[in-house]
Amino acid sequence: MTDNYIKKFKHFIKKYYKYLECDGGGGSSSSIPNFDLYSRDYLRFAQKSFDQGGDDGLINCVSNLKRAMDCELDTFLFIIDLHNCFKKKNLKVEKKLKFIESIGLFSSKSLEKLNRVRNKMEHEYRVPDLLDIEIYFELVEALIRSLQMAGTLLSLNEEQCFKIYDDNQNEIGYLKLEYKKLKEYPIIDISWYIHSEKEHIRVTPEDYNAFAYCLKIHLLLYQKESIGSLNYIYSEIEKIN
């Protein structure tokens, strides 16, 4: 049943995306977990170890970069209320990174490169190459920057509302998306109507693919005025895991 609704929503959002006009919304400030150290601290430690040089400095740099990435993944999942879901299912870093890719926050190409370099440095008993460390550093820093921005903006845009117009600027419909943080896990409510046809979707993390897709669209919509490229938007709308 959910798959049918997701296909219907995909068709709807692709057809009417360029006719959407923001009509308000809102959210709340983000809440981060109470850690002693955060990803930016580990990045600072990594830079210090890198500048120190030598075998021990480079190895410590890699260890701190891994901690920085792990910490930011957990922080982001906490902010969007998914940390307990991942923890309960004992999902490891690979699954977390795959989720980040599926909601459009990190490209598959960057993820493949990150995993390739990460596996090479973490699972081989040798001093890592400077070039590998520099690539790893850049990718981890980019991931952290992306997740911190997304976590903040999602909290501020938990509810989004749009009017829908036709080519003659006549109002023909409405779209509302809500990211709701509940006690056990978040839900995404999406409702819309075109003329007299009304539809509603509610997805939970239990339906992984549907939830990831709807969250990706939610994230895309609050960037609507800054992305510009319709071709990019339509290519993202087409992608369903």
N, C-alpha and C positions, 0 to 999 in steps of 0.2 A: 504493500500500500504506500509506504513512504517513498519508494523508488518512483512510483507513478507521480506523486506530488512533486518530487524533486525535478523530474523531467518537465512537468508542467511549469514549475517555477523558473527553470532554466529557459524554457521557451519564452515565458513572459518577460523575464529580465533582459533577454537578448533583444526582443522586439521593441521594448519600450524604454530601454536604458537612456537613450539620447533625448527622450521626452520627459525625463524626471526633473523636477525642480524642488529643491529643498524647502520643506515647510516646517522646520523646527526639529526638536529632539532634545536630548539631554543625557546626563549621566551623573557620575559622582567622582570624587577623587579616588585614585588607586590606593590599595593597601598592600604593602610589601611584607614579606615574612620577617620575623625577628631573628636575623642571623648576626653572628659576631662580625663576619666578613662578607663582602659582596663582590660581584664580578669585577667591579672597577678596582677593588683592592688587589685582587689576584692579578689583574693586568699590570698594575703598578709593580707588584712583586716580580712579575715576568720580565718587565722592562729592566728592572734593577739587576736581575740575574743575567739577562742578555748583555747588559753593559759591562758586567763583571767579567764576562768571558771565561775561557777555560772550559774543560770538560764538565766540571761540576756546575758551573754557571749555566751552561747551555742545557744540561739535563734538568736543572731546577726551573729554567725558563719554560721548558715543555710541560713539566708537571703543573706549574702555575697557570699556564694557558688552558690546560685541561680542566683545572678547577674553576677557572673563570667561566668557561663554556658551560660546565655542569651547573654551576651556581646560577648563571643567568637563565638557563632553561628551566630550572626549578622555580626561580623567582617569577618568571613570566607565567608559568603554569599556575602558580599561586595567585597571581594578580587576576587571571581570568577564571579562577575557581576550578581548575582542572587538576591541581596537584594531587589531591586525594584519589581521583580516578586513576591516574597513572601509577600512583603508589600502591593502590589496592591490587592492581593487575600486575604489579612488579615489572612494569615496562622500563626498559633500559634506555641509555642515551640514544641508541640507533633509532628506536621507535619515537623518541621525543623529537629528534631531528627530522624524521620522516613526516611527523605531524606538522612541524614548522614549515616544511616544504609544501605540504598539501593545502595549507591555508594561505599560501602565496607570499610568505615572508622571507624565503630563501630559495634561490633557484636551484633546480636539480643539478645544473652544471657546477655551481659553487659547492653544493653539498657533496657531490662526487669527489671534487678536488679536496675538500676538507677531510672527508673520510679516508681518502687515499694517503694524504700526508699524515693524518693522525695515526692510522694503522701502521704506517711505515716507521714512525718515530716511537710509538708506544709499545710495539711488539717485537722490535729488533734490538738485540743487545749491542748497540753501538752508539757512538756519539752522533747526534743528529747534524746534518749539514746546515750551514748558515742559511742557504737559500730556502731549504725546507722550513726552517724556523720562521723566516721572514714571511713566507706564504701563509703558514699556519697562524702567525700573529695577525696578519691582515684579515684573514677570514674570520677568526674568532672575534676580532674587534668589530668587524662589519656585522656579524651576527648579533653581538651584544647591542650595538647601536640600533639595529632594526627592531629587536625585541623590546628594548626600553621605550622606543618611540611608539610601537604598536600597543604595548600595554597601557601606556598613558592615554593614547587617543581612543582606545576601545573603552576605557573607563569613562571618558568624557562624552562618548557617543554611544552609550548603551542602547539608547532609543533614537531611531532615525525615522523621520516622516518625509514623504515626498508626494507632491501633486503630480499628476500625469496629464500632459497636454497633447493635442493632435497637431498636425501641420499648420492648422489655422489658428492655433493658440486657444482652442476651446478646451476647457478642463473636462477630461473624460474618465479620470480615475484617481486612485490613491494607493500608496504603498507605505506600510509601516513595518519596521523591523525592531525587535527588542531582544537584547541579550540580558537574560535574567539570571542573577546569581542566587540560587536557592540553597537550602541547607545541605543537601547531599551532593548536588552537582548543578551546573548551569543548564538552562534550556534556551533555545532560540525560537521565538515566536515570530512568524512572518504572515502578514495578512495583506490582501490587496483586492481591489475591485476595478473592473473595466466596464463602463456602462452599468449594466445591472448584474454582471457576473462577479460573484464574490468567492474568494478562496482563502484558506488558512492552512498553515503548516506549523507544527510544533516538533522540533527535533531535540534529542538528548545525546550525550556522548555514547550511549549504548549503541546507537546507530552511527558508527564511526564515520563512514563515508558521507552520509547526509549531513552530519553535524559539521564536519570539516568543510564541506562545500558551502553550506549556508554561512559559516563564519567567514570564509574567504570572500563571499559576496558582501557581507556586512562590512568587512575591512575595506573592500574596494569602493563601496559607496561613500564612505566618509572622506575618501580621497578624490572624489569625483571631479571637483573643480581644479585639481592640481595635476592630474595625470595627463589629460589632453588627448592622448592617442586612443581613438575608438578601436583601431585594429588590435591594440594590446588588450583593451578591455574585453572585446569579443573573444579573443583567444583564451583569456582566463575564464570567461563564462562557459566556454565549451568544455573545459577540463573538469571531468568528474572522476574521482579516484575509483 
